[in-house]
């Protein structure tokens, strides 16, 4: 959940781009004066959405009615599911095996070695 909050904050402090390419005056002119009157069919629209908007992993953007219809799951519930999936499938090996063994002797590691995934 912290990653979602930090990601949103970083997007805000990044600010707005106001170069000619980012303002897209030519695209606006083409769409409004000579085109369909909307930007949905433009490749640039999707590129801008991916660049300019922050899409959280755990928080959602559903309307209250849609959220209710989909079971009223909280961000905490989604975070708990995400943590569970991550812990059940992710086992990084940042240290060599001999150091891992020494750590197990020195510290009270509770996760049995056989439960760790390769």
C-alpha positions in Angstrom: 0.0 0.0 0.0 3.0 2.3 0.7 4.2 1.7 -2.9 0.8 3.0 -4.2 1.0 6.1 -2.1 4.6 6.8 -2.9 4.0 6.2 -6.6 1.1 8.7 -6.6 3.2 11.3 -4.7 6.1 10.9 -7.1 3.8 11.4 -10.1 2.4 14.6 -8.5 5.9 16.1 -7.8 7.1 15.2 -11.3 4.9 18.1 -12.5 3.5 18.8 -15.9 5.4 18.7 -19.2 4.7 21.7 -21.4 6.9 21.1 -24.4 5.4 21.4 -27.9 5.3 17.6 -28.2 3.6 17.2 -24.8 1.0 20.0 -25.4 0.1 18.2 -28.7 -1.4 21.3 -30.3 -1.1 19.7 -33.8 -2.9 16.6 -32.6 -5.7 18.7 -31.0 -6.1 20.7 -34.1 -6.3 17.6 -36.3 -8.8 15.8 -34.1 -11.0 18.8 -33.5 -11.0 20.5 -36.8 -10.5 17.7 -39.3 -11.0 14.5 -37.4 -13.5 12.6 -35.4 -13.7 15.1 -32.6 -12.1 12.8 -30.0 -8.7 11.3 -29.3 -9.6 7.8 -28.5 -8.3 6.3 -31.8 -4.9 8.0 -31.5 -1.9 6.0 -30.6 -0.6 9.0 -28.7 -3.6 8.9 -26.4 -2.6 5.5 -25.0 1.1 6.5 -24.8 0.1 9.6 -22.8 -2.2 7.7 -20.5 0.6 5.2 -19.7 3.1 8.1 -19.1 1.0 10.7 -17.4 -1.3 8.7 -15.1 -0.4 6.6 -12.2 -2.1 3.3 -12.0 -2.0 1.9 -8.4 -1.5 -1.8 -7.8 -3.8 -2.2 -4.8 -6.0 0.9 -4.6 -8.8 1.0 -7.0 -10.7 3.6 -9.0 -14.1 1.9 -9.0 -17.2 3.9 -8.3 -18.8 3.2 -5.0 -21.6 1.2 -6.7 -19.1 -0.9 -8.7 -17.0 -1.5 -5.5 -20.1 -2.7 -3.7 -21.1 -5.0 -6.6 -17.6 -6.5 -6.6 -17.6 -7.4 -2.9 -16.5 -4.3 -1.1 -12.9 -5.4 -0.8 -10.7 -3.0 1.0 -7.1 -2.0 -0.1 -6.0 -3.9 3.0 -7.7 -7.0 1.8 -6.1 -6.6 -1.6 -2.7 -6.0 0.0 -3.0 -9.1 2.2 -3.8 -11.2 -1.0 -0.8 -9.6 -2.8 1.5 -10.3 0.1 0.3 -13.9 0.3 0.8 -14.5 -3.4 4.3 -12.9 -3.3 5.4 -14.9 -0.3 4.1 -18.2 -1.7 5.9 -17.7 -5.1 8.9 -15.6 -4.5 12.1 -16.7 -2.9 15.1 -14.6 -3.8 18.5 -15.9 -3.2 20.6 -12.9 -2.5 23.2 -14.7 -0.4 25.3 -17.8 -1.1 24.1 -21.0 0.6 27.0 -21.0 3.1 26.1 -17.6 4.4 22.4 -18.6 4.6 23.4 -21.5 6.7 25.5 -19.4 9.0 22.6 -16.9 9.4 20.3 -19.8 10.4 22.8 -20.8 13.1 23.3 -17.2 14.3 19.7 -15.9 14.1 16.3 -17.5 14.8 15.1 -18.0 11.2 11.6 -19.5 11.4 11.1 -20.4 7.8 12.2 -24.0 7.2 14.7 -24.3 4.4 12.5 -26.9 2.7 9.6 -24.5 2.5 11.7 -22.0 0.5 11.1 -22.2 -3.2 14.0 -22.2 -5.6 
